[in-house]
Amino acid sequence: MYAMNQLEHLCSLKAKVTDLISYGATPWGMRMDAHFEGDVAGGILNGKVRGVDYITVRSDGVAELNVRASVQTDDGICIGIEAKGYGKDGELKDAHIRIVTGHEKYNWLTSKVIVGKGRSADGGIELDYYYKP
């Protein structure tokens, strides 16, 4: 476990849900796909993001988050994002992020431990991502 003072800020993400597809109650909980688009800004990653969160809301109210997204950086590089985590009552927590890229400028991020925290509100999400240097 890392303390926040041991982590560096990677970026902040602000996005709006653009489409919500509901599959209804399944044996595992309420299942839906939340498509989103927005901006990524920070000292390291800056650009546009779009993706889908494949959400399952369990009977205890905890949302299991499973995100696949792409970031188009301001310098024209595509980066894949895979994120898993949990949320409850609008608070997103315990998210683990995996960066997928072959570009040499950002390839160093593929081996970093990256975590995120944030919230969902007003049809959107706001997250801050941090990494262990």
Stockholm file with secondary structure:
# STOCKHOLM 1.0

chainA/1-133         MYAMNQLEHLCSLKAKVTDLISYGATPWGMRMDAHFEGDVAGGILNGKVRGVDYITVRSDGVAELNVRASVQTDDGICIGIEAKGYGKDGELKDAHIRIVTGHEKYNWLTSKVIVGKGRSADGGIELDYYYKP
#=GR chainA/1-133 SS CCCGGGCEEEEEEEEEEEEEEEEEEETTEEEEEEEEEEEEESSSCCEEEEEEEEEEECTTSCEEEEEEEEEEETTSCEEEEEEEEEEETTEEEEEEEEEECCCTTTGGGGGSCEEEEEEEETTEEEEEEEECC
#=GC SS_cons         CCCGGGCEEEEEEEEEEEEEEEEEEETTEEEEEEEEEEEEESSSCCEEEEEEEEEEECTTSCEEEEEEEEEEETTSCEEEEEEEEEEETTEEEEEEEEEECCCTTTGGGGGSCEEEEEEEETTEEEEEEEECC
//
